[in-house]
Amino acid sequence: MDQNYICNLHFAKIGKYIYLCMLVHYYAFCKHLHLIIYMKVINFNQTNSIINQYMAEIRDVDYQQHRLLFRNNIQRIGEMMAYEISKSFDYQSQNVQTPLGVAHVNMPTDKVVIATIFRAGLPFHNGFLHVFDNAGNAFVSAYREYTDNAHTQVGIHIEYLATPDLNGKTLIIVDPMLATGGSMELGYKAFLTKGTPVKVHVACVIASPEGIEHVKKTFPEEKTTIWCGAIDEGMNEHKYIVPGFGDAGDLCYGNKL
């Protein structure tokens, strides 16, 4: 066999191998870039706004003695977060007849459903509903159950579900605390039994890095955005966010048995 032919064949195999390696790295890079583009995490604590004041107040142990004030601040954060989320909607120009002429206004076309996890999510839900006053509403009960005597292992229990059709909707799941992410995942799966939304927004007042990562692993990355008032350091052995602000449900409505 001709020596030049053998050399050319050898170099062709090397070139093919290099090409395949480059292709593998390219797809890995694209996948990584895909996560950056689509699984957005918005942390309001990284920018200066009045939300920082509301966050500071609900963390304060003295302020927490006043349930009404605590609930009001959770609601306010929901209102402001809803406004920011509205910027991500699709819009279409419409003509509006005024007493003096016709105004051209860009109006949102997203069909919004606000979904809440009982019970801590109710004031947060109201904040969103004040902004998206024509939205559909969905509710699920999901609560933490410790599965060991040391209260270090947490299970999630779901009992109740009420939701409109979610097909083609923009689903906004609101829950003040995103700790382990377990209740958010199970709540989302429960909502999916009633349809498939085209967009998903996960909104929380406070989150842990572990909760963020759990949502990234269990929610559709190409259509999900996470919105947080703050992302704290982590969780303690009882799966509470640290420094956090405690149990949002108890702070809103009192201790439970």
Buried (B, 14 or more C-beta within 10 A) or exposed (E): EEEEEEEEEEEEEEEEEEEEEEEEEEEEEEEEEEEEEEBBBBBBBEEEEEBBEBBEBBBEEEBBEEBEEBBBBBBBBBBBBBEBBBEBBEEEEEEEEEEEEEEEEEEBEBBBBBBBBBBBBBBBBBBBBEBBEEBBBBBBBBBBEEEEEEEEEBEBEBEEBEBBEBEEBBBBBBBBBBBBBBBBBBBBEBBBEBBBBBBBBBBBBBBBEBBBEBBBEBBEBEBBBBBBBBBBEBBEEBBBBEEBBBBBBBBBBEEEE
